[in-house]
Amino acid sequence: CRNDGHTEALRIEFDPNVLSYDEIMRHVLSSASTRRGKVQYMSAVWPQTPEQAKVARRVAAELGKQEVPLLAKTDWHDAEEYHRYLAAGSNLLLALPPAGLCWY
């Protein structure tokens, strides 16, 4: 960590004909932490469109995860190489159907 105010995050690209944003949000938010802590490790969602924000708010409310911040999309910065271990697989993402899904 460079103490630069960035949050460690996953960027997920998906085919909405195969996997819906609703399904992704259910997986992501069901395991998201609502504890407050360092910005570097906080749980948050960065919807990329107004429709995604609407879905994320609805799913968060249904799952009782309204405390998970829904933040405005920002510039993406790739992680340092040693932080890219999630590309090899993570328990959260391995629970999602693999078709139509990429993460960085």
Biotite code that builds the C-alpha atoms (Angstrom):
import biotite.structure as struc

atoms = struc.array([
    struc.Atom([0.000, 0.000, 0.000], chain_id="A", res_id=1, res_name="CYS", atom_name="CA", element="C"),
    struc.Atom([1.253, 3.433, -0.884], chain_id="A", res_id=2, res_name="ARG", atom_name="CA", element="C"),
    struc.Atom([-1.198, 5.255, 1.425], chain_id="A", res_id=3, res_name="ASN", atom_name="CA", element="C"),
    struc.Atom([-2.523, 7.088, -1.619], chain_id="A", res_id=4, res_name="ASP", atom_name="CA", element="C"),
    struc.Atom([-6.227, 6.864, -0.750], chain_id="A", res_id=5, res_name="GLY", atom_name="CA", element="C"),
    struc.Atom([-6.991, 4.100, -3.237], chain_id="A", res_id=6, res_name="HIS", atom_name="CA", element="C"),
    struc.Atom([-9.239, 1.171, -2.387], chain_id="A", res_id=7, res_name="THR", atom_name="CA", element="C"),
    struc.Atom([-8.225, -2.329, -3.411], chain_id="A", res_id=8, res_name="GLU", atom_name="CA", element="C"),
    struc.Atom([-10.991, -3.488, -5.741], chain_id="A", res_id=9, res_name="ALA", atom_name="CA", element="C"),
    struc.Atom([-11.966, -5.890, -8.494], chain_id="A", res_id=10, res_name="LEU", atom_name="CA", element="C"),
    struc.Atom([-13.112, -4.684, -11.883], chain_id="A", res_id=11, res_name="ARG", atom_name="CA", element="C"),
    struc.Atom([-15.591, -7.187, -13.252], chain_id="A", res_id=12, res_name="ILE", atom_name="CA", element="C"),
    struc.Atom([-16.498, -7.358, -16.931], chain_id="A", res_id=13, res_name="GLU", atom_name="CA", element="C"),
    struc.Atom([-19.447, -9.564, -17.790], chain_id="A", res_id=14, res_name="PHE", atom_name="CA", element="C"),
    struc.Atom([-21.818, -10.520, -20.569], chain_id="A", res_id=15, res_name="ASP", atom_name="CA", element="C"),
    struc.Atom([-25.304, -9.458, -19.383], chain_id="A", res_id=16, res_name="PRO", atom_name="CA", element="C"),
    struc.Atom([-26.828, -12.046, -21.725], chain_id="A", res_id=17, res_name="ASN", atom_name="CA", element="C"),
    struc.Atom([-25.167, -14.738, -19.622], chain_id="A", res_id=18, res_name="VAL", atom_name="CA", element="C"),
    struc.Atom([-24.925, -13.232, -16.137], chain_id="A", res_id=19, res_name="LEU", atom_name="CA", element="C"),
    struc.Atom([-27.043, -10.360, -14.845], chain_id="A", res_id=20, res_name="SER", atom_name="CA", element="C"),
    struc.Atom([-25.785, -7.424, -12.803], chain_id="A", res_id=21, res_name="TYR", atom_name="CA", element="C"),
    struc.Atom([-28.380, -8.437, -10.199], chain_id="A", res_id=22, res_name="ASP", atom_name="CA", element="C"),
    struc.Atom([-26.695, -11.857, -9.857], chain_id="A", res_id=23, res_name="GLU", atom_name="CA", element="C"),
    struc.Atom([-23.266, -10.265, -9.529], chain_id="A", res_id=24, res_name="ILE", atom_name="CA", element="C"),
    struc.Atom([-24.516, -7.823, -6.892], chain_id="A", res_id=25, res_name="MET", atom_name="CA", element="C"),
    struc.Atom([-26.118, -10.632, -4.893], chain_id="A", res_id=26, res_name="ARG", atom_name="CA", element="C"),
    struc.Atom([-22.786, -12.496, -4.753], chain_id="A", res_id=27, res_name="HIS", atom_name="CA", element="C"),
    struc.Atom([-20.691, -9.398, -4.080], chain_id="A", res_id=28, res_name="VAL", atom_name="CA", element="C"),
    struc.Atom([-22.974, -7.791, -1.507], chain_id="A", res_id=29, res_name="LEU", atom_name="CA", element="C"),
    struc.Atom([-23.783, -11.008, 0.338], chain_id="A", res_id=30, res_name="SER", atom_name="CA", element="C"),
    struc.Atom([-20.134, -11.253, 1.375], chain_id="A", res_id=31, res_name="SER", atom_name="CA", element="C"),
    struc.Atom([-19.420, -7.518, 1.677], chain_id="A", res_id=32, res_name="ALA", atom_name="CA", element="C"),
    struc.Atom([-18.386, -6.199, 5.057], chain_id="A", res_id=33, res_name="SER", atom_name="CA", element="C"),
    struc.Atom([-20.348, -3.311, 6.550], chain_id="A", res_id=34, res_name="THR", atom_name="CA", element="C"),
    struc.Atom([-17.632, -2.601, 9.125], chain_id="A", res_id=35, res_name="ARG", atom_name="CA", element="C"),
    struc.Atom([-15.902, 0.741, 8.885], chain_id="A", res_id=36, res_name="ARG", atom_name="CA", element="C"),
    struc.Atom([-12.163, 0.627, 8.524], chain_id="A", res_id=37, res_name="GLY", atom_name="CA", element="C"),
    struc.Atom([-9.322, 1.747, 6.320], chain_id="A", res_id=38, res_name="LYS", atom_name="CA", element="C"),
    struc.Atom([-10.327, 3.044, 2.887], chain_id="A", res_id=39, res_name="VAL", atom_name="CA", element="C"),
    struc.Atom([-7.776, 0.654, 1.378], chain_id="A", res_id=40, res_name="GLN", atom_name="CA", element="C"),
    struc.Atom([-9.798, -2.388, 2.467], chain_id="A", res_id=41, res_name="TYR", atom_name="CA", element="C"),
    struc.Atom([-13.392, -1.135, 2.564], chain_id="A", res_id=42, res_name="MET", atom_name="CA", element="C"),
    struc.Atom([-16.244, -2.926, 0.838], chain_id="A", res_id=43, res_name="SER", atom_name="CA", element="C"),
    struc.Atom([-17.815, -0.724, -1.831], chain_id="A", res_id=44, res_name="ALA", atom_name="CA", element="C"),
    struc.Atom([-19.491, -0.888, -5.236], chain_id="A", res_id=45, res_name="VAL", atom_name="CA", element="C"),
    struc.Atom([-18.792, 1.456, -8.145], chain_id="A", res_id=46, res_name="TRP", atom_name="CA", element="C"),
    struc.Atom([-21.801, 1.147, -10.499], chain_id="A", res_id=47, res_name="PRO", atom_name="CA", element="C"),
    struc.Atom([-20.908, 2.197, -14.040], chain_id="A", res_id=48, res_name="GLN", atom_name="CA", element="C"),
    struc.Atom([-24.392, 3.292, -15.138], chain_id="A", res_id=49, res_name="THR", atom_name="CA", element="C"),
    struc.Atom([-27.504, 4.739, -13.493], chain_id="A", res_id=50, res_name="PRO", atom_name="CA", element="C"),
    struc.Atom([-29.276, 1.409, -14.105], chain_id="A", res_id=51, res_name="GLU", atom_name="CA", element="C"),
    struc.Atom([-26.503, -0.502, -12.317], chain_id="A", res_id=52, res_name="GLN", atom_name="CA", element="C"),
    struc.Atom([-26.750, 1.941, -9.399], chain_id="A", res_id=53, res_name="ALA", atom_name="CA", element="C"),
    struc.Atom([-30.497, 1.313, -9.196], chain_id="A", res_id=54, res_name="LYS", atom_name="CA", element="C"),
    struc.Atom([-29.968, -2.469, -9.171], chain_id="A", res_id=55, res_name="VAL", atom_name="CA", element="C"),
    struc.Atom([-27.163, -2.214, -6.599], chain_id="A", res_id=56, res_name="ALA", atom_name="CA", element="C"),
    struc.Atom([-29.325, -0.066, -4.260], chain_id="A", res_id=57, res_name="ARG", atom_name="CA", element="C"),
    struc.Atom([-32.243, -2.494, -4.562], chain_id="A", res_id=58, res_name="ARG", atom_name="CA", element="C"),
    struc.Atom([-30.126, -5.590, -3.928], chain_id="A", res_id=59, res_name="VAL", atom_name="CA", element="C"),
    struc.Atom([-28.293, -3.901, -1.030], chain_id="A", res_id=60, res_name="ALA", atom_name="CA", element="C"),
    struc.Atom([-31.651, -3.071, 0.572], chain_id="A", res_id=61, res_name="ALA", atom_name="CA", element="C"),
    struc.Atom([-32.948, -6.615, 0.054], chain_id="A", res_id=62, res_name="GLU", atom_name="CA", element="C"),
    struc.Atom([-29.814, -8.075, 1.665], chain_id="A", res_id=63, res_name="LEU", atom_name="CA", element="C"),
    struc.Atom([-29.644, -5.541, 4.494], chain_id="A", res_id=64, res_name="GLY", atom_name="CA", element="C"),
    struc.Atom([-26.348, -4.179, 3.171], chain_id="A", res_id=65, res_name="LYS", atom_name="CA", element="C"),
    struc.Atom([-27.350, -0.527, 2.732], chain_id="A", res_id=66, res_name="GLN", atom_name="CA", element="C"),
    struc.Atom([-24.204, 0.490, 4.656], chain_id="A", res_id=67, res_name="GLU", atom_name="CA", element="C"),
    struc.Atom([-21.975, -0.727, 1.805], chain_id="A", res_id=68, res_name="VAL", atom_name="CA", element="C"),
    struc.Atom([-21.084, 2.468, -0.083], chain_id="A", res_id=69, res_name="PRO", atom_name="CA", element="C"),
    struc.Atom([-22.249, 2.844, -3.684], chain_id="A", res_id=70, res_name="LEU", atom_name="CA", element="C"),
    struc.Atom([-19.687, 5.251, -5.092], chain_id="A", res_id=71, res_name="LEU", atom_name="CA", element="C"),
    struc.Atom([-19.454, 7.231, -8.312], chain_id="A", res_id=72, res_name="ALA", atom_name="CA", element="C"),
    struc.Atom([-17.313, 5.597, -10.963], chain_id="A", res_id=73, res_name="LYS", atom_name="CA", element="C"),
    struc.Atom([-13.769, 6.891, -11.044], chain_id="A", res_id=74, res_name="THR", atom_name="CA", element="C"),
    struc.Atom([-10.624, 6.344, -13.048], chain_id="A", res_id=75, res_name="ASP", atom_name="CA", element="C"),
    struc.Atom([-9.367, 2.777, -12.773], chain_id="A", res_id=76, res_name="TRP", atom_name="CA", element="C"),
    struc.Atom([-5.772, 2.113, -11.734], chain_id="A", res_id=77, res_name="HIS", atom_name="CA", element="C"),
    struc.Atom([-4.388, -1.383, -12.187], chain_id="A", res_id=78, res_name="ASP", atom_name="CA", element="C"),
    struc.Atom([-2.972, -2.886, -9.032], chain_id="A", res_id=79, res_name="ALA", atom_name="CA", element="C"),
    struc.Atom([0.676, -3.651, -8.548], chain_id="A", res_id=80, res_name="GLU", atom_name="CA", element="C"),
    struc.Atom([1.580, -7.061, -9.933], chain_id="A", res_id=81, res_name="GLU", atom_name="CA", element="C"),
    struc.Atom([1.811, -8.647, -6.471], chain_id="A", res_id=82, res_name="TYR", atom_name="CA", element="C"),
    struc.Atom([-1.820, -7.655, -5.815], chain_id="A", res_id=83, res_name="HIS", atom_name="CA", element="C"),
    struc.Atom([-3.163, -9.458, -8.889], chain_id="A", res_id=84, res_name="ARG", atom_name="CA", element="C"),
    struc.Atom([-3.517, -12.839, -7.203], chain_id="A", res_id=85, res_name="TYR", atom_name="CA", element="C"),
    struc.Atom([-7.312, -12.598, -7.452], chain_id="A", res_id=86, res_name="LEU", atom_name="CA", element="C"),
    struc.Atom([-7.070, -13.067, -11.212], chain_id="A", res_id=87, res_name="ALA", atom_name="CA", element="C"),
    struc.Atom([-6.009, -16.638, -10.444], chain_id="A", res_id=88, res_name="ALA", atom_name="CA", element="C"),
    struc.Atom([-9.278, -17.192, -8.594], chain_id="A", res_id=89, res_name="GLY", atom_name="CA", element="C"),
    struc.Atom([-11.058, -15.988, -5.502], chain_id="A", res_id=90, res_name="SER", atom_name="CA", element="C"),
    struc.Atom([-13.715, -17.703, -3.443], chain_id="A", res_id=91, res_name="ASN", atom_name="CA", element="C"),
    struc.Atom([-16.139, -14.844, -4.102], chain_id="A", res_id=92, res_name="LEU", atom_name="CA", element="C"),
    struc.Atom([-15.736, -14.911, -7.856], chain_id="A", res_id=93, res_name="LEU", atom_name="CA", element="C"),
    struc.Atom([-15.420, -18.663, -8.178], chain_id="A", res_id=94, res_name="LEU", atom_name="CA", element="C"),
    struc.Atom([-18.985, -18.846, -6.851], chain_id="A", res_id=95, res_name="ALA", atom_name="CA", element="C"),
    struc.Atom([-20.180, -16.996, -9.966], chain_id="A", res_id=96, res_name="LEU", atom_name="CA", element="C"),
    struc.Atom([-20.892, -18.794, -13.230], chain_id="A", res_id=97, res_name="PRO", atom_name="CA", element="C"),
    struc.Atom([-17.710, -18.436, -15.335], chain_id="A", res_id=98, res_name="PRO", atom_name="CA", element="C"),
    struc.Atom([-19.366, -17.774, -18.699], chain_id="A", res_id=99, res_name="ALA", atom_name="CA", element="C"),
    struc.Atom([-19.327, -14.135, -19.718], chain_id="A", res_id=100, res_name="GLY", atom_name="CA", element="C"),
    struc.Atom([-17.227, -12.977, -16.767], chain_id="A", res_id=101, res_name="LEU", atom_name="CA", element="C"),
    struc.Atom([-13.739, -11.495, -16.530], chain_id="A", res_id=102, res_name="CYS", atom_name="CA", element="C"),
    struc.Atom([-12.106, -9.816, -13.567], chain_id="A", res_id=103, res_name="TRP", atom_name="CA", element="C"),
    struc.Atom([-8.946, -7.766, -13.195], chain_id="A", res_id=104, res_name="TYR", atom_name="CA", element="C"),
])
